[in-house]
Amino acid sequence: FQTDIAKRYARIARFIEDFKIKQWHSAVATSTKTSQPDPTSQPRLKTVQLPRLELKEFNGDPLRWSEFNDGFKATIDSNPQISEIQKFTYLRSLVTDEAKRLIDGYQTTEANYKSAYALLEKRYGDTQLIVQAHMESLWSHPVPSYNATSLKDFHDSLETTVRSLRALGKPESG
C-alpha cells in the first residue's frame, strides 16, 4: 500500500514539475515575440479623485499676495496646456478691488497677459512691502485682555506673522 502511494506521489511531482517547465517556456516564448511588457504584470497606479481646487481671489492686500501668487503660478501660469489668453482670463476673474483696477487698462489679449501679470508681481511681490504690511498688521492688532480666548487669538496672530516673515527669509530678531 505504501509503495502504491509513493508511486502516485512521484507521478504527481513529475506532473507539477513538467507543468512548471511548460509555463516557463511559454512565458519566455511570449516575451521574445512581443517587445511590449504584459500590462497585467505592470504595477497599477491607483487614481484618486481629488476635490476641485478653488483659487482664492486677490484684492490687493500685500499680506495675501504670496498665497495667491503661489496658487496661481502652480495651477494656471505654469500649465503649458492653457493658452496665454486663457491665463489672462483666469487672472482677470481672480483679481478684485485695487488689484483689478491695476490691470484694468489691459485688453484681454494673448499679448497682454505677461505684462499684466508682471505688473501685479512688481506691485505686490515686493518683499519690503509685504514685510511692512506684516509689521503694520502686528502693531495694529488689539492688545489682548486677560482671558484665554483673547490671549490665544493674540498668540495665533503673532505666530502667523512670525511664520510669514520666516517664509520671506526675514529673521525674527533685528
Secondary structure, DSSP 8 states (H G I E B T S, - for coil): -HHHHHHHHHHHHHHHHHHHHHHHHHHHHHHHH-SS--TTTS---------------B-S-HHHHHHHHHHHIIIIIT-TTS-HHHHHHHHHHHB-HHHHHHHTTS-S-GGGHHHHHHHHHHHH--HHHHHHHHHHHHHHS----SSHHHHHHHHHHHHHHHHHHHHTT--S--
